[in-house]
Amino acid sequence: MIFKLIEDEKNHIFSVQELNKAAKQLLENGLPLLWVRGEISNFVCATSRHWYFSLKDEQAQVRCVMFRHKNQYLDWLPKNGMQVEVLALATLYEARGEFQLTLEQMRPAGLGALYDAFERLKHKLEVEGLFDAARKRPLPFFPKQIGIITSPQAAALRDVLITLAKRMPSISVVLYPTPVQGEGAAQKIVQAIRLANERAECDVLMLCRGGGSIEDLWAFNEEIVVRAIFSSRILIVSGIGHETDFTIADFVVDQRAATPTAAAQLIVPERQELLQRMCHLAQRLARGKQRQFENVMQQLDYLQRRLVHPAQRVQQQTQHLDNLQRRLQNVLVNMLERQQWCWQSMQRRLRAVRPNIEQLGARQTTLARDLLEVMQRLLERYDARLGSLQQHLDHLDPQQVLARGYSMVRDARGAIIMDSTALPLGARLDITFAHGWAQVELIEKGEGFPNTD
């Protein structure tokens, strides 16, 4: 809009507000979000909790602002003299006409390379299938021995041991001491994993490390550590950093816990909870046995009531057979009586409806003779009617009329001509005779029959 206004009105005079607004639009539209590296100076945290500071290098500096809704996600506080990398939008503060950067993200300088290396390795290993969920193994319900890979001086180790002792003091723990940060830590962690697999004395291995920066946790982002975890025959659980911390090792282990303490809680069951469950199951088992015993006693009582002396049982069966014999005799007598009555009834009915065969035969002969006579008369009548209709058709047949010397005249459209007055001279006509047809041209017309003289 500003450039169009300048082109349309060369002599247009801008106000300061219009000028700053045009410059701000030009900056924001021309420069995308970009990363800038520099040193913090003149850092101020306002009462609104917005941050204001300058970002400088050896040749230049620029004003920066990071609003509260953006800086609240940082877990560290910037200080003067700190080298940082910021993701910012170049803009102009219109009220003062000052060029500044509005920050979206900020990180200590040098972390960008670490983040890039993290993402590259993570993508590479993911493509190779090291993070496939199908290969991850379930935790044993009750591990016999747990191995912990961490530094003996780690504060997280004490929390893990306390948690394990509270939850299940009977489970023994084997410590594989190794540094978990600093130079050479990755190789030491790999050696500890291989040693645990060679000794094969544990059901579960725990990678234990307290919280820290990405540099502190970087040993667990090394490719050799990740591949050693992948090759481990022993199930591995990670308890590295805080809940928001993620390392590449967390993606390849069989189970990942948010913290070392959570990893200890994940590996071993709660002793008190198991005791309560066992008590509950014992009570259910006792109640089940009691109900089963009561059912058996009730069944014995029922069978005892059914049990009778063999002589009494034989007598009862004999009486039952006598009753069945009497019932069978009664049924047979009743059946014979019913069948005899039905036979007599059907015999009477047959005698009542028996037909006179000789009379019916004579009747049939008479009816057949009458039917032939009627059919003969009908055929004669239809034959006479058919001859009459044939004569009528012959009288109405146009071909018969044409055979008597007449002809049929039609115009070019096929319409039959019955009046010559409607025809123009020179019209082409089609004439149909009894045999054949002809096409003629009208050269003369008149009323009545033509003069043949």
FIKOL-210265 format. One record per atom (N, C-alpha, C): y, x, z; residue in three letters. Coordinates in pm, whole numbers, plus 50000, padded with zeros to 5 digits. Atoms other than C-alpha are relative to their C-alpha. Layout:
<atoms>
YXZALA...
</atoms>
This chain:
<atoms>
498795008450000MET500005000050000MET501255008650000MET498844991249990ILE502395028450092ILE500275006949867ILE499824993050127PHE501755047349769PHE500474990349892PHE499555009850098LYS502195015549563LYS501494996950019LYS498595002749972LEU505495009049738LEU500885011549950LEU499214988550046ILE506665044349661ILE500134999949848ILE499955000150145GLU505755040649294GLU500904988949947GLU499215011350049ASP507415006549262ASP501485001650031ASP498604998649960GLU510625015349451GLU500265014550037GLU499794985749979LYS511595051549414LYS501025002850110LYS498924997949904ASN514625047349639ASN499744993150133ASN500315006749874HIS512795029549923HIS500135009850117HIS499794991749882ILE513785043350262ILE499024995650108ILE501005003049899PHE510955045150518PHE500605000850139PHE499724998349857SER511335039150887SER499025010450053SER500904990149940VAL509735064751118VAL498634993850026VAL501275006749973GLN507075039251214GLN499174998849872GLN500725001450126GLU506215032750849GLU499455013549954GLU500424986750042LEU506035070150779LEU498775004450080LEU501134995849917ASN503735077151077ASN498764991649970ASN501135008650032LYS501555047250990LYS499355004249868LYS500554995550128ALA501205059250630ALA499265013250015ALA500674987249979ALA500345094350747ALA498674998050073ALA501245002749927LYS497755080550992LYS498924994449906LYS500975005650095GLN496095059850718GLN499495010749905GLN500394989350091LEU496075089950488LEU498995009450065LEU500914991149930LEU494375111550752LEU498644993450023LEU501265006649965GLU491775086150862GLU499164996649877GLU500745003150122ASN490865076250506ASN499575012549924ASN500304988050077GLY490865111450370GLY499005009250066GLY500914991149929LEU488875129350644LEU498964991750074LEU501045007449927PRO485505116050770PRO499815005950140PRO500384993849873LEU483985122751112LEU499475014049973LEU500404986250024LEU483505160351141LEU499865007350133LEU500194991649883TRP482345186751387TRP501035011449997TRP498994989449987VAL484985211251515VAL499625008450122VAL500314990849889ARG484365241951733ARG501275006750048ARG498834993249946GLY486935257151967GLY499915001550151GLY499934997649856GLU487985266552320GLU500904989550064GLU499225010149929ILE489235240752572ILE501125006750078ILE498864995549919SER492695245952721SER500844987950038SER499125010749951ASN495145224452918ASN499214986950023ASN500835011849978PHE492345200753020PHE500594991450112PHE499465009649902VAL493595169353201VAL499104987750000VAL500725012749984CYS491545140253338CYS500974990150062CYS499005009649954ALA493995110953367ALA499394990450101ALA500495010049904THR493795084053633THR499174989249932THR500805009550077SER492395061353358SER498645005749965SER501254992850028ARG489555087253332ARG499855003349852ARG499994994650136HIS490535095152972HIS500255015150010HIS499834985550001TRP490385132452890TRP500985004049890TRP499034994650096TYR493265150752722TYR499955015250012TYR500034985449999PHE493125187452621PHE500315004949860PHE499804993550131SER493765212152340SER498745007749966SER501124992250052LEU491095227952126LEU500605011049914LEU499324988950068LYS492075262552005LYS499025010849961LYS500684987650032ASP490845293951838ASP501075010849994ASP499044988949999GLU492595326951768GLU501244997249917GLU498885002150091GLN494875312951495GLN500734986750022GLN499365013249995ALA495575276051579ALA499424992050116ALA500485009249900GLN495145247151820GLN500314985649955GLN499805014050035VAL494955209251799VAL499794991850127VAL500125008849884ARG495425181252056ARG498764991249983ARG501215008250003CYS492315161452150CYS500064989650111CYS500145010349899VAL491615129252337VAL498574994549993VAL501345006149991MET488235115752456MET500104988750102MET499815011549913PHE488405080552598PHE498814998050092PHE500995001749894ARG486475069252903ARG498684994249949ARG501245006350047HIS483975047452712HIS499165009549916HIS500764989850070LYS482935078952523LYS499555011250094LYS500354988649915ASN483045106152791ASN499084996350115ASN500875003949888GLN481075085653046GLN498535003549975GLN501394996750031TYR477855095152865TYR499705014950013TYR500244985849981LEU478335132552925LEU499575002550145LEU500464996949865ASP476445146453224ASP500545013550048ASP499344987749957TRP478755176853253TRP501504998349980TRP498535001150004LEU482495181953304LEU500595012049929LEU499384988750071PRO484485203053055PRO500985007550089PRO499064991549926LYS486555232153190LYS500795008549902LYS499174991250084ASN489365253453052ASN499255012949971ASN500654987850042GLY488065283152857GLY498594997949948GLY501375002850046MET484755266052767MET500004998149848MET500195001750143GLN483605268952406GLN499154987449978GLN500685012850023VAL482595234252280VAL500004996749851VAL500045005950134GLU481705215851961GLU500214985050016GLU499655014149984VAL483205181051915VAL499844992949866VAL500055008950117LEU482485152751671LEU501204990950012LEU498715006749981ALA485925137851606ALA500514994349869ALA499295006150112LEU488095116851377LEU501435005050002LEU498624995350010ALA491355132651260ALA500934988249982ALA499085011350006THR494255108751320THR501385004550045THR498634997249960LEU497925106451414LEU500394990350110LEU499495008649893TYR499355093351742TYR501394995449958TYR498785004850065GLU502065071351590GLU501215000750090GLU498835000849912ALA504265068351898ALA500755013250007ALA499354986949992ARG504935105951902ARG499935007949870ARG500144992950126GLY503985115651550GLY499215012850015GLY500784987949974GLU501445140751686GLU498634998849935GLU501344999250057PHE498355151051496PHE499015002750112PHE500994998249892GLN495255148251717GLN498614996549949GLN501385003450025LEU491475144951721LEU499544990050105LEU500595009949910THR489835113851870THR498495002750005THR501364994949988LEU486465125652005LEU498994988550015LEU501145009049984GLU483185106651968GLU498905006550084GLU501024992749925GLN480805133452105GLN500525014050029GLN499634986249967MET481115167752271MET498785006850062MET501114992449946ARG478575194852349ARG500435014650010ARG499674985749992PRO478715231252459PRO499685007049868PRO500194993050127ALA479015254752164ALA498665007250001ALA501304993650013GLY475715268052038GLY498854990350009GLY501075009749989LEU473715236752121LEU499684993549867LEU500245006350130GLY474085223851767GLY498825006649929GLY501124993050064ALA471725250751638ALA498684996650068ALA501225003649928LEU469265242451914LEU499544986049962LEU500355013650039TYR469375205551829TYR499414999549859TYR500534999750136ASP468855213051460ASP498575005749998ASP501344994249994ALA465875235451540ALA499014990250063ALA500845010249934PHE464515208251771PHE499554989449898PHE500325010650095GLU464685181651496GLU499125005049887GLU500834994550109ARG463225204351225ARG498555001650044ARG501364997949952LEU460225214251436LEU499334986650032LEU500565013149968LYS459715178551558LYS499534992949874LYS500385006450126HIS459685165451200HIS498795006949938HIS501124992550058LYS457325192951084LYS498684996550069LYS501235002849926LEU454795186651360LEU499594985449988LEU500325014250016GLU455035149051321GLU499304997649867GLU500655001350131VAL454165152150951VAL498575005450004VAL501354994349989GLU451145173651045GLU499064991250081GLU500855009249924GLY449895145751273GLY499775003950144GLY500204995849862LEU450255163351608LEU500414989350100LEU499555010449908PHE451945132651756PHE499214987049984PHE500755012250028ASP449345107751634ASP499454994050129ASP500445006649877ALA448645082451910ALA498494998350006ALA501455002250002ALA445015078351797ALA499235011650064ALA500714988449944ARG444095113451917ARG500245001750149ARG499684998249858LYS445565109452266LYS498934993550086LYS501125004349916ARG443005105752544ARG500504992650124ARG499595007249879PRO443135081452837PRO499765008550126PRO500154992749875LEU443535094753190LEU498724995750072LEU501145004149917PRO440435095753411PRO500494992150120PRO499575008449888PHE440565069753685PHE500085008150130PHE500034992449875PHE439665094553960PHE499685014649967PHE500264986050034PRO440105131253862PRO499475007850122PRO500574992149891LYS438065156054067LYS500915011650038LYS499134988649972GLN440545184854033GLN501135000149897GLN498795000450084ILE444075187653892ILE500565014049990ILE499344987350022GLY445645218453738GLY501474998149972GLY498545001050018ILE449415223953753ILE500495013149943ILE499414988250065ILE451195247753518ILE501494999650025ILE498584999549966THR454585257053664THR500285012950076THR499624988449920SER456495283453854SER499784997050149SER500215002449857PRO455525287354222PRO501314997550074PRO498725001949934GLN459225287854309GLN500704987049956GLN499355012150051ALA459975255054125ALA500114989650110ALA499815010649899ALA461475228254348ALA499164987849967ALA500775011750040ALA459615201954147ALA498555001150047ALA501384998349956LEU456265217254253LEU499794994450139LEU500135005349863ARG456895208754618ARG499954984849999ARG500025014650008ASP457675172554527ASP498664994949946ASP501275004150058VAL454505170454317VAL498885001150103VAL501074998049901LEU452285184854593LEU500104989750112LEU499825010149895ILE453785161254852ILE499504986549950ILE500435012950057THR453195131454621THR498484999449990THR501454999950011LEU449595141854553LEU499334998950136LEU500595000649866ALA448905147154922ALA500124986150060ALA499835013549946LYS450285113055011LYS499064990149931LYS500765009950075ARG448465094454735ARG498495002350011ARG501444997549997MET445075111954741MET499765014350053MET500124986449943PRO444715141754981PRO498655006549973PRO501334994150022SER441025146354895SER499885007249866SER500074993650132ILE441765157754538ILE500595014050010ILE499534986249995SER442065195454509SER500905003149882SER499024996250101VAL444835212354310VAL499875014949973VAL500024985950042VAL444715244754111VAL501345003149935VAL498704996150055LEU448045262054040LEU499795011649903LEU499974989350099TYR448395282553723TYR501445004849992TYR498594995949991PRO451615301753804PRO500495006049869PRO499394994850123THR453895308753510THR501484996650001THR498575003750012PRO457635310053445PRO500164988649899PRO499805011750087VAL458925278053282VAL501355000349931VAL498774998450077GLN462255290953149GLN500315014849987GLN499624986150021GLY463785322453019GLY499185006749892GLY500654992550107GLU462605349052779GLU498535002350034GLU501444998149981GLY458825350652737GLY499314988650071GLY500625011149927ALA458255317652920ALA499004992649912ALA500895007550089ALA456665301052614ALA498645006949991ALA501284992950009GLN454005328552582GLN499224998750130GLN500685001449872LYS453225326252954LYS499394986150016LYS500535013649992ILE452795288452933ILE498754998649914ILE501175000550089VAL450415292552638VAL498825007050066VAL501094992849933GLN448385318252836GLN499424991750113GLN500495008249890ALA448165294453132ALA499144988549948ALA500805010950057ILE446905265952910ILE498655005149954ILE501274994450047ARG444275288252752ARG499115004150116ARG500784996249883LEU443205301753093LEU499354987850065LEU500555012249940ALA442755266453227ALA498844994749916ALA501095004650085ASN440605257452924ASN498785009150010ASN501134990849987GLU438485288852963GLU499254997650131GLU500635002149870ARG437845282253333ARG499404986050013ARG500545013750007ALA437275244853267ALA499694994450139ALA500245004549863GLU437645236653637GLU500804987550035GLU499145011549971CYS440115207753607CYS499724988749901CYS500125011850087ASP439955172553468ASP501314997249926ASP498675002950055VAL443725170453405VAL500895012050025VAL498964989849984LEU446495195953346LEU501364993250000LEU498635005249995MET450105188853440MET500985011149968MET498884991050027LEU453085206253282LEU501164995550088LEU499015004049899CYS455655206253564CYS501265008449985CYS498704993150010ARG459355214553529ARG501094990250040ARG498895008649960GLY462465200553697GLY501034998749890GLY498965002550098GLY465605189253517GLY500815012349968GLY499164988950041GLY467985211953334GLY500604997349864GLY499395001350132SER469935217853016SER498955002249893SER500944998250111ILE468375219852673ILE499535014449990ILE500424986150001GLU468365257952704GLU498955002550108GLU500954998149891ASP466525255853038ASP498624994649963ASP501285006350035LEU463835233252889LEU499455005049867LEU500344996650137TRP463595251752558TRP498595005849986TRP501364994550012ALA460265268652638ALA499014989349958ALA500925010950036PHE458605234552599PHE500304994349861PHE499735003550139ASN460155231052252ASN499505010549903ASN500524989450086GLU458505262752121GLU498724995349931GLU501155004350079GLU455925257551846GLU498685004950058GLU501264994749947ILE453315279952014ILE499534991750119ILE500375008349885VAL453425258452329VAL499454986649952VAL500435013150051VAL453125226052132VAL498605000949939VAL501324998750062ARG450145238851934ARG498935003250104ARG500974997549893ALA448465251752250ALA499644987050072ALA500275013149939ILE448815216952404ILE499084991849909ILE500815007750095PHE447375201352088PHE498555004949997PHE501344994350008SER444375225052094SER499254999150133SER500635000249868SER443635219752464SER498864989950005SER501125009249980ARG440225204852544ARG500194991550125ARG499725007449877ILE441565193752881ILE501204990949976ILE498915009750013LEU443775162952895LEU501255005450069LEU498754994449947ILE447435172552954ILE501024988750018ILE498925009349969VAL450215152253120VAL501265008250020VAL498744992849985SER453855162853097SER500894992950102SER498975004949907GLY456355159053382GLY501135009949995GLY498984989850030ILE459315178053242ILE501374993650006ILE498625004349997GLY462955172853335GLY500194986450065GLY499665013249949HIS464625140053419HIS499534989449901HIS500485011150083GLU463965105753270GLU500575000449860GLU499354999650131THR466445111352984THR499675012649921THR500334987550069ASP465105146052899ASP498724998349919ASP501185000250087PHE462705148852606PHE499845013749937PHE500364987750072THR460965179752475THR498934996749897THR501025002450102ILE458625183252179ILE498624999350065ILE501285000749929ALA455805188952426ALA499694985950047ALA500215013849954ASP456325153152551ASP499364991449892ASP500535008150110PHE455365139852206PHE498545003249969PHE501364996050038VAL452075158952175VAL499014998650116VAL500905001349886VAL450675155852531VAL499304986449997VAL500755012749996ASP448145128552608ASP500784989150072ASP499175009749927GLN450495111652859GLN501305006950036GLN498704994549962ARG454225116752923ARG500564992050116ARG499365006549886ALA455895109153256ALA501475003750001ALA498554997850004ALA459635106253313ALA500425011950085ALA499674989149908THR459675131553601THR498715006350050THR501234994249942PRO457235155553772PRO499364991150105PRO500555009149899THR456865131254062THR499294988349935THR500645011150073ALA456125102753817ALA498695004549937ALA501254994950057ALA453485125053653ALA498905000550106ALA500994999949892ALA451755129953990ALA499524985950032ALA500385013949975GLN451825092354047GLN499134994549887GLN500785004850114LEU450405086853699LEU498575005450002LEU501314993550008ILE447495111153740ILE499044994950106ILE500925003749890VAL446085101154080VAL500314986050047VAL499775013449947PRO445615066354220PRO500495000750144PRO499535001149862GLU447125055154550GLU498804997950092GLU501165000849910ARG444595061654829ARG500004986950078ARG499935012349922GLN445805032555039GLN499704987949914GLN500275011150091GLU445755009754738GLU498514999249967GLU501435000150027LEU442175020454657LEU499224994750120LEU500675005049880LEU441135014055017LEU500144984950011LEU499805014449996GLN442674979655004GLN499154992949896GLN500825006150105ARG440934972354675ARG498525000350039ARG501394999349957MET437604984654816MET499714990050110MET500185009949894CYS438084963155125CYS499924986049942CYS499995013250064HIS438894933354907HIS498684997649925HIS501275001550072LEU435814939854688LEU498824998350096LEU501065001549901ALA433624944054998ALA499964985950057ALA499955013849950GLN434844910755129GLN499474990349896GLN500515008850105ARG434164894354794ARG498485001349988ARG501444997950008LEU430684910054788LEU499284993150116LEU500625006449884ALA429934898055141ALA500004984849985ALA499955014550019ARG431114863055058ARG499004995649893ARG500965003550105GLY429014863254741GLY498575000250052GLY501344999349943LYS425914874554931LYS499744988250093LYS500175011249909GLN426504847955196GLN499764987049924GLN500215012150079ARG426834820854932ARG498635000149934ARG501324999250062GLN423704833554758GLN498914996950102GLN500985002749894PHE421784833155089PHE499974985250034PHE499945014349969GLU422984797655161GLU499354991849889GLU500625007250112ASN421944786154812ASN498475001150005ASN501464998349992VAL418454800954862VAL499424991550112VAL500495008349890MET418074783855199MET500004985249962MET499945014150042GLN419184750455052GLN498904996949899GLN501065002250097GLN416724754454765GLN498644999550067GLN501265000349925LEU413894761955012LEU499824986550070LEU500095013149935ASP414724730255205ASP499644989249899ASP500285009950103TYR414664710254885TYR498545000849954TYR501404998350041LEU411294725054779LEU499034995750110LEU500865004049889GLN409874718955124GLN499844984850005GLN500095014650000ARG410734682155099ARG499114995149886ARG500825003950114ARG409004680354764ARG498525003650018ARG501374995449982LEU405844697454890LEU499184989250072LEU500885010249941VAL402954671954966VAL498575005450004VAL501404996049987HIS399244674355065HIS499284997649868HIS500695001950128PRO396884678654764PRO499264986749992PRO500725012850004ALA394774648054863ALA500964988549977ALA498995010550021GLN397914626854886GLN500535000549858GLN499524998750138ARG399054640854554ARG499004994049902ARG501025005550089VAL395684631454392VAL499994984750008VAL499985014649984GLN395854596454538GLN501184994049925GLN498825005150071GLN399374591754403GLN499795000349849GLN500244999050143GLN398284603554060GLN498994989449954GLN500995010350035THR395264579954066THR500654986349991THR499305012850003GLN397464550254152GLN500904999149876GLN499124999950118HIS399844560253878HIS499194997649873HIS500845002250117LEU396984561753624LEU499544985549991LEU500405014250001ASP395774526953730ASP501144991349950ASP498855007950045ASN399254513053682ASN500225001549850ASN499824997750143LEU399494529053340LEU498924992749919LEU501085006750071GLN396094514753240GLN500264985049990GLN499705014350002ARG397094479453339ARG501154997149904ARG498865002250090ARG400384482453156ARG499585001449855ARG500464998150137LEU398584495252845LEU499184987949952LEU500775011850037GLN396144465952847GLN500914988149972GLN499065011150021ASN398984441052883ASN500745001649868ASN499264997450125VAL400844457352597VAL499124997049880VAL500895002350113LEU397804456052367LEU499754985049980LEU500225014550012VAL397134419252447VAL501224993249941VAL498765006150052ASN400764409952384ASN500205003549854ASN499834995950138MET400794429752061MET499084992149908MET500935007650082LEU397694412251928LEU500444985549986LEU499545013850006GLU399084378152017GLU501204998749905GLU498835000750088ARG402384385451843ARG499615001749854ARG500434998050138GLN400654398351529GLN499264987749946GLN500725012150045GLN398364367551514GLN500974988649974GLN499025010750021TRP401314344051551TRP500805002749872TRP499254996750122CYS403244362251278CYS499154997449876CYS500875002250115TRP400234360451044TRP499874985349969TRP500105014450022GLN399824323351094GLN501304994449944GLN498715004950047SER403554317351041SER500215003749853SER499814995850139MET403604337550718MET499034992449908MET500965007550082GLN400484319150592GLN500534985949971GLN499435013350021ARG402184285650645ARG501155000649901ARG498844998950090ARG405304297050466ARG499545002549856ARG500504997450135LEU403324310150168LEU499414987449937LEU500555012450053ARG401464277650135ARG501104990449959ARG498915009350029ALA404764258550140ALA500745003949872ALA499194995750115VAL406404279149867VAL499145004749884VAL500854995350109ARG403374286349642ARG500364992749871ARG499575006650123PRO404504278449280PRO498804994949917PRO500975005350096ASN402644257949002ASN500105008549874ASN499924990350108ILE401844285148753ILE499904993349863ILE500205006750129GLU400644262048470GLU501274992549960GLU498795007750031GLN403724239848494GLN501145009449962GLN498944990550032LEU406064270248498LEU499765006549864LEU500274994250131GLY404284284848191GLY500394990649888GLY499615009750103ALA404724252547991ALA501514999149991ALA498545000749998ARG408344251348100ARG500605011949928ARG499484987950065GLN408904286947981GLN499844999249849GLN500235001250145THR407374279747638THR501034990749938THR499025009550052THR409634249347590THR501385006249993THR498664993949998LEU412734268847691LEU500135010849892LEU499934989650103ALA411894297547453ALA500174993849862ALA499865006750130ARG411464273547160ARG501414994549984ARG498645005550008ASP414774256147241ASP501025011249977ASP499064988950016LEU416524289947266LEU500025005049857LEU500034995550139LEU415344300146917LEU500714990249909LEU499335009950084GLU416564267646767GLU501525000950017GLU498554999149976VAL419974270746932VAL500565012549933VAL499524987550060MET420354306946815MET500064998749849MET499995001850145GLN419424296646455GLN501184991949955GLN498855008450037ARG422064269546450ARG501315007850016ARG498774992049981LEU424704293146590LEU500185010149888LEU499884990350109LEU423944319346325LEU500424993449870LEU499615007350122GLU424224293446046GLU501484996350007GLU498595004149986ARG427554281046184ARG500925012149981ARG499144988250013TYR428994316346211TYR499985005349858TYR500094995350139ASP427764324745858ASP500924991949910ASP499125008750080ALA429584294545711ALA501465003250027ALA498614996749966ARG432794303445902ARG500405013449940ARG499694986950058LEU432584339445782LEU500264998949850LEU499765001850144GLY432334327945416GLY501364993949975GLY498685006450018SER435404305545460SER501115010150022SER498964990149973LEU437434333745612LEU500085010349888LEU500004990350110GLN436404356945328GLN500754994549880GLN499275006150110GLN437724332045072GLN501505000550024GLN498564999349967HIS441084330045256HIS500535014249981HIS499544986250017LEU441314367545260LEU500145003749853LEU499914996950143ASP440604369644889ASP501254993949939ASP498775006350052HIS443444344844820HIS501245007750040HIS498824992949950LEU445854365645028LEU500045014649959LEU500044985850036ASP444854399844888ASP501015002849890ASP499004996850104PRO447844414844696PRO499345005249873PRO500664994550118GLN445424432244464GLN499554988949906GLN500405011450082GLN444164398544345GLN501204994549921GLN498785004850068VAL447744387944267VAL500355009349885VAL499694990350106LEU448354420344073LEU499004998749885LEU501025001350104ALA445094414143882ALA500304988349906ALA499665011450087ARG446554381343748ARG501215003049912ARG498934996250090GLY449314400643567GLY501325002550071GLY498764997449928TYR451934403643838TYR500105014850035TYR499784986149957SER453494436443957SER500975000050117SER499154998749881MET455404449144265MET501025010949974MET498894990950030VAL458834465544231VAL500635004550132VAL499364994349881ARG460324488944496ARG501095009749957ARG498914990550029ASP463544508844509ASP499625013950050ASP500274986049963ALA463854545944590ALA499665001550147ALA500314999249857ARG463664538644965ARG498674993750034ARG501305006349976GLY460354520044925GLY500114985450034GLY499845014349968ALA461844485244989ALA499634991649877ALA500415009050109ILE460354456544778ILE501224992249949ILE498855006650063ILE462894441844531ILE499624985749965ILE500235014250029MET463084403944521MET501234993749932MET498785005350060ASP466634399544381ASP500645011149919ASP499454989450086SER468054418844084SER501495001850018SER498544998849986THR471674412244177THR500405011550090THR499674989149907ALA471544438444450ALA499785013749939ALA500314987150060LEU470474465744207LEU501105004449905LEU499034994950096PRO472974487744025PRO499285004549873PRO500584994950124LEU472404497143664LEU499755014950014LEU500374985949991GLY470704530543630GLY499155003350121GLY500834997449882ALA468754526443954ALA498575003349958ALA501384996250028ARG465314542443959ARG499094991250084ARG500885009649934LEU462524517944043LEU498555004549984LEU501444997350004ASP458814521644124ASP499284986749980ASP500745012350031ILE456494495143973ILE498525002750019ILE501434998849972THR452944490444101THR499264988949925THR500825009550075PHE450364473343869PHE498644998650066PHE501365001549948ALA446824462043927ALA499275013249989ALA500604986850016HIS445824495943794HIS501115009949970HIS499004989650019GLY448324524643847GLY501414995350034GLY498605002749970TRP452104526443885TRP500845007349896TRP499074993850093ALA455214536443686ALA501375000450063ALA498624998749951GLN458754548143754GLN500934997849880GLN499125003950112VAL461514532543541VAL501435000750045VAL498555000249973GLU465304531843513GLU500554986549954GLU499445013350027LEU467224498743524LEU501135001449897LEU498964999350104ILE469184494243202ILE500654986649975ILE499435013350018GLU469774456943210GLU499394990850104GLU500485009549901LYS469464427943458LYS500624986449972LYS499485013350020GLY470064390143463GLY499294989950086GLY500585010949922GLU469114356043611GLU498804994449926GLU501145006550061GLY465764338443551GLY499075009949932GLY500944991450073PHE463124352043314PHE500725006449882PHE499344993350113PRO464164377443049PRO499624993449866PRO500245005450134ASN464484366742685ASN499135010049924ASN500934990850068THR461524381042496THR500184999749848THR499775000350146ASP462874372342149ASP500655012849952ASP
</atoms>
